[in-house]
Amino acid sequence: MDKVSQYERVFKRFDENGDGKISPAELRQCIEAIGDEKLSEKDAEAAVTILDSDGDGLVGFDDFVKFVEGVKEEDKVNDLKEAFKLYDMDGSGCITPRSLKRMLSRAIAFGV
């Protein structure tokens, strides 16, 4: 499976109504579906606003890809390893839904 296909698969999981955009409500639903944590409406709206390039209040596939690929390739591996260590709370080699929520909350707080 190539990179674009992987991005499309993940994007479609967030885009529950299939309109080609991720709304704040869809972002919240997806976060809640992967664990028992909740993302507030305010945090979901902030995340979408940060990623939305055309100002329509939604995250399109292009916005999603830009976000995912926004880091330079040579920095990606090191950054991912460091980020993973921060959110692998129990050292199990897995990021839990609780850790994911915490990561999204921090990203929103810092405007990432």
N, C-alpha and C positions, 0 to 999 in steps of 0.2 A: 504494500500500500504506500503510495507516494505521499509527500507532505501535504499537498493541497487536499487530497482525499481525506486525510486525517483531520485537517482543519474543518472541512465540510461536515464530517461526521460529528465532531464536537459541537460545531455551530448549530447543526440541526437539532441536537439534544436540548440546546438552550431555546431555540426558536420553536416553541411548542405549537403555535398556530400556523406555522409554515409560510408566513408572509415575507420571509427573507430578511427580517429585522429582529433584533432582540430588544424587548422593552424592559423597563425596570421591573415590572411584574413578572415577566418570564425569568429574569435573572434571579429574583427572589424565589420563585417556585423551584428552579433548578437547584439552588443552594439548599433549600429545605428538603428536596427529594433525595439528596445525597447524604443527608444526615439529620440529626435531631436539632441542629442549630438553625437560627433564623437570622436573616439579613433584614435590617429595618428598611422601610420604604425610603427614608431619607438617604441611607447609605447606597441603596440600589440606584436611586436617581442620580446621586453624585457619581457613581461609577459609570453609568451610562453617559452622563454629561462629559466626563473626561474623555471617553472613547469616541464619542459622536463627532465626526468631522463635517457633516453637512447641516448640522443644527436642527435636525428633525426630531430630536429627543429619543432616537433609537440607534442601536448599533447594527450597522450593516455588515455583510460578510467582509468587505474590504477593510472596514474599521477593525474588525476582529483580527484579520490577518496582519494588519499593520501593528496591532498591539502585540501579537504573538511573535512577530519577526522583528520588532523594533530594536532589539538588542543586537549589536554587532556579533557576528559568528564567533570570533575569537574570544569574546567575553562571555558568550552564552554558557559554555560548559562550566566555567568557574563560578559564574553567578548562580547558575542552577544548583550546583553542588552546595554553595554557601547558603542559598535560600532553603534548600531541602533540609540542611542541618538545623536551621532555625525552627522549622516546623515539624520535624520528626521528634515529637515530644517525648516519646518513650524509648527512642532508639531502636524501634522495630523495623526500620526501613520503609515505613509507610507514612503517608500524610493522611490524617483522619479528617472527617468532615469538620470537627471542631477546629482543627488546625487551619483548614482552608478558610473558614469564616474569619478566624483571627487574622490571617494573611490579607484577606480582602479588606477588612476593617482598617488595617494599618495602611494599606495602599491608598485607600480613600482618604484617610486622615492626612497623608503626605501629598495628596494630589497626583499620585502616580497613575 
